[in-house]
Amino acid sequence: MNRRIAPPQPFAPVDSTETATALARGSAVAFWIWAAVGLMQAGLVWFQGDAAHQDVRGATTGFMIFFAGFAAVLGWMQQRKPNRILPVFGLAWALYELSALSVGLMVGAPMAAPGLPGWSIALAAAAMVLCLLLHIGGLRGAAKLAHGGLKA
């Protein structure tokens, strides 16, 4: 299979500079996936939000757009110069989001902003799991670049 189109494998052995760089840049892809899901949910809140929460719709949408932009900038930074700090931050962020989603499921709390359809919450949860895996691979690749003396 062509390595350019091969999917990232976060638990594969990191034995070369190319593999380490590809894994480290996989963390950038995770941030961009996060940004895309955030923008999708912002659009859903804006256009299909619950009528009972009309007064906070703008603030909720703005908050989601801000975090989507923040994730996109972090992805750009990781793509330009892979490092270990951003995958650790992304890993912690993904774990927090998944744990908040899990606790919400256990106690019956609302899963997201009022008015979001269930499929968007399921899509966001699947994206969080994918981002978690990509950040694990990104951390492994960036650590290999840093400890192995390899340059991206």
Stockholm file with secondary structure:
# STOCKHOLM 1.0

chainA/1-152         MNRRIAPPQPFAPVDSTETATALARGSAVAFWIWAAVGLMQAGLVWFQGDAAHQDVRGATTGFMIFFAGFAAVLGWMQQRKPNRILPVFGLAWALYELSALSVGLMVGAPMAAPGLPGWSIALAAAAMVLCLLLHIGGLRGAAKLAHGGLKA
#=GR chainA/1-152 SS CCTTTSCCCTTSCCCSHHHHHHHHHHHHHHHHHHHHHHHHHHHHHHHHCCGGGGGGHHHHHHHHHHHHHHHHHHHHHHHHSCCSHHHHHHHHHHHHHHHHHHHHHHHTCCCSSTTCCHHHHHHHHHHHHHHHHHHHHHHHHHHHHHHTTCCC
#=GC SS_cons         CCTTTSCCCTTSCCCSHHHHHHHHHHHHHHHHHHHHHHHHHHHHHHHHCCGGGGGGHHHHHHHHHHHHHHHHHHHHHHHHSCCSHHHHHHHHHHHHHHHHHHHHHHHTCCCSSTTCCHHHHHHHHHHHHHHHHHHHHHHHHHHHHHHTTCCC
//
